[in-house]
Amino acid sequence: MFDQFILFCKNAFCSLLCLYVIRIFVVYFRVHKSKYVEKRPKSMPVKVMIPLGSGGHTFEMFRLIQNLGEKFYPRIYILADSDSLSEQKAKSFEESKSINSATKSYVIEKILRSREVGQSWISTCFTTLKACSTAFVLLIKHRPDLVLCNGPGTCVPICVIAFLFHVLGWKHIRIVYVESICRVKTMSLSGKILYYIADRFFVQWPQLKENYPHAKYIGKLI
């Protein structure tokens, strides 16, 4: 009886695994091939999650979002727990936006860095798992409609968990990735990872488009 139960559990696990593998391919096809667009009322606000990174990534991101329409709110900023500079910039940006009070809603959340400068790749595996667990909690908490990112390490756990939500059928969180303008011929590590799961992947140099056919060249935004 016990052997039969073990066999049943193995068969059930294999069947479930096969179903999710099939769903991953379906989701991948839908992301990269399908022209399906989810219909939603134009007046409905879009809750957008914005991962920030240190230095140039944060500067580029605020240049990208400064012209976002009024319906993109609330904005959830995700930044590394040790990144105080990005937190100050996010607060200054929100205070300076001359828009109506209904769209001034924003939240700042902290996440563990996936990898510090000079950190070994072995220990990076553990910190990345911790970051993913925090990302899971944040996505459950906020349930954004859109993740907008441009390459900082903090965006990878967020986007991976968002894609997992889509695969599991919990919620289709759109992922829009804009590769940094600094990347002219080669993709960043974040870009190489998220190229396969982003709903929209934009590059700012035509050389990148040649090597990554799913990307869309949109010229220089910064």
C-alpha positions in Angstrom: 0.0 0.0 0.0 2.8 2.4 0.9 4.6 1.7 -2.4 1.4 2.4 -4.3 1.0 5.7 -2.5 4.6 6.7 -3.3 4.1 5.7 -7.0 0.9 7.8 -7.1 2.7 10.8 -5.6 5.5 10.5 -8.2 3.0 10.2 -11.1 1.0 13.2 -9.8 4.1 15.3 -9.4 5.4 14.4 -12.9 2.0 15.2 -14.4 1.8 18.5 -12.6 5.4 19.3 -13.6 4.6 18.6 -17.3 1.5 20.8 -17.1 3.6 23.7 -15.8 6.3 23.1 -18.4 3.7 23.3 -21.1 2.2 26.5 -19.5 5.7 28.1 -19.5 5.9 27.5 -23.3 2.4 28.9 -23.7 3.2 32.0 -21.7 6.5 32.4 -23.6 4.7 32.2 -26.9 2.0 34.6 -25.7 4.7 37.1 -24.6 6.9 37.0 -27.7 4.6 35.9 -30.5 1.0 36.6 -29.8 -0.6 39.9 -30.7 -3.2 39.4 -28.0 -3.7 42.5 -25.9 -5.6 42.3 -22.6 -8.5 44.7 -22.7 -9.1 47.0 -19.8 -11.0 50.3 -19.4 -8.9 53.3 -20.5 -10.0 55.1 -17.3 -8.7 52.4 -15.0 -5.5 53.3 -13.2 -2.4 51.2 -13.8 -0.5 50.3 -10.7 3.1 50.4 -11.7 6.1 48.9 -9.8 9.4 50.6 -10.5 12.7 48.9 -9.4 15.5 51.5 -8.9 19.2 51.0 -8.9 22.2 53.0 -7.8 23.9 55.6 -10.1 22.9 55.8 -13.8 20.0 53.3 -13.6 18.1 55.6 -11.2 18.8 58.7 -13.3 17.7 57.0 -16.5 14.5 55.6 -14.8 13.3 59.0 -13.7 13.9 60.4 -17.1 11.8 57.5 -18.5 8.9 58.0 -16.0 8.7 61.8 -15.9 6.2 61.7 -18.8 4.1 58.9 -17.6 0.4 59.6 -17.9 -1.7 60.4 -14.9 -3.4 57.0 -14.9 -0.1 55.3 -13.9 -0.6 55.2 -10.1 0.0 54.3 -7.4 3.7 54.0 -8.1 5.6 51.4 -6.0 9.3 52.1 -6.0 11.5 49.1 -5.2 15.1 49.7 -4.1 17.9 47.9 -2.3 17.9 48.1 1.4 21.2 49.9 1.4 20.4 52.4 -1.3 19.5 55.6 0.5 20.3 57.8 -2.5 17.6 56.4 -4.7 15.1 56.7 -1.9 15.9 60.4 -1.6 15.6 60.8 -5.4 12.2 59.0 -5.4 10.8 61.3 -2.7 12.1 64.4 -4.4 10.7 63.2 -7.8 7.2 62.6 -6.3 7.2 65.9 -4.4 8.1 67.8 -7.6 5.4 66.2 -9.8 2.8 68.8 -10.7 -0.2 66.5 -11.0 -3.5 66.3 -9.2 -3.6 64.9 -5.7 -5.4 61.7 -6.8 -2.2 60.5 -8.6 0.3 61.4 -5.9 0.0 58.0 -4.3 3.4 56.3 -4.1 5.1 53.7 -1.9 8.8 53.0 -1.3 9.7 49.4 -0.5 13.1 47.8 0.3 14.5 44.6 -1.0 17.8 42.7 -0.4 20.5 43.2 -3.0 20.8 40.1 -5.2 24.6 40.7 -5.5 27.0 43.2 -4.0 30.0 44.4 -5.9 32.7 41.8 -5.6 30.5 39.2 -4.0 31.2 35.6 -4.9 28.9 33.8 -7.3 28.2 31.0 -4.8 27.0 33.4 -2.1 25.1 35.3 -4.7 22.8 32.3 -5.2 21.7 32.5 -1.5 21.2 36.3 -1.5 19.3 36.0 -4.8 16.9 33.5 -3.2 16.4 35.8 -0.3 15.7 38.6 -2.6 13.2 36.5 -4.5 11.4 35.6 -1.3 11.1 39.3 -0.5 9.9 40.0 -4.1 7.2 37.4 -3.7 5.9 39.1 -0.6 5.9 42.5 -2.2 4.1 41.3 -5.3 1.5 39.5 -3.2 1.1 42.7 -1.2 0.8 45.2 -4.0 -0.3 43.1 -7.0 0.9 45.6 -9.6 -0.4 45.7 -13.2 3.0 46.7 -14.6 6.7 46.3 -13.8 8.8 48.9 -15.5 12.5 48.4 -15.3 15.8 49.4 -17.0 18.4 46.9 -15.7 19.3 47.3 -12.1 19.9 44.1 -10.2 16.9 44.7 -8.0 14.6 44.3 -11.0 15.6 40.6 -11.7 13.9 39.0 -8.6 10.8 41.2 -9.1 10.4 40.3 -12.8 11.1 36.6 -12.2 8.4 36.3 -9.6 6.0 38.4 -11.7 6.6 35.9 -14.5 6.0 33.1 -12.1 2.7 34.6 -11.2 1.8 34.6 -14.9 2.9 31.0 -15.3 0.8 29.9 -12.3 -2.2 31.8 -13.6 -2.4 34.0 -10.6 -2.1 37.4 -12.4 -0.6 38.6 -15.6 1.8 41.4 -14.5 3.1 43.1 -17.6 6.9 43.4 -17.7 8.3 46.3 -19.7 12.1 46.4 -19.9 14.1 49.3 -21.4 17.8 48.4 -21.8 20.2 51.1 -20.5 21.4 53.6 -23.1 25.0 52.6 -22.0 24.5 49.3 -23.6 25.4 49.8 -27.3 26.6 46.4 -28.5 26.2 44.0 -25.7 23.3 43.4 -23.4 23.5 43.7 -19.6 23.2 40.6 -17.4 19.8 41.7 -16.3 18.8 42.2 -20.0 20.0 38.8 -21.0 17.9 37.2 -18.2 14.7 39.2 -18.7 14.8 39.1 -22.5 13.0 35.8 -22.4 10.2 36.8 -20.0 9.5 40.5 -20.6 6.3 41.3 -22.4 8.0 44.3 -24.1 11.7 44.6 -24.5 13.1 47.9 -25.8 16.7 48.8 -26.8 18.1 52.2 -27.6 20.8 51.2 -30.1 20.1 49.4 -33.4 23.2 47.1 -32.9 21.4 45.3 -30.0 18.3 44.8 -32.2 20.4 42.8 -34.7 21.4 40.3 -32.0 18.1 40.1 -30.2 15.2 39.9 -32.7 12.5 40.0 -30.0 13.7 43.4 -28.9 12.2 46.6 -30.3 14.5 49.5 -31.3 12.9 52.7 -30.2 15.8 55.1 -30.5 17.4 57.1 -27.6 15.0 57.9 -24.8 17.5 59.5 -22.5 
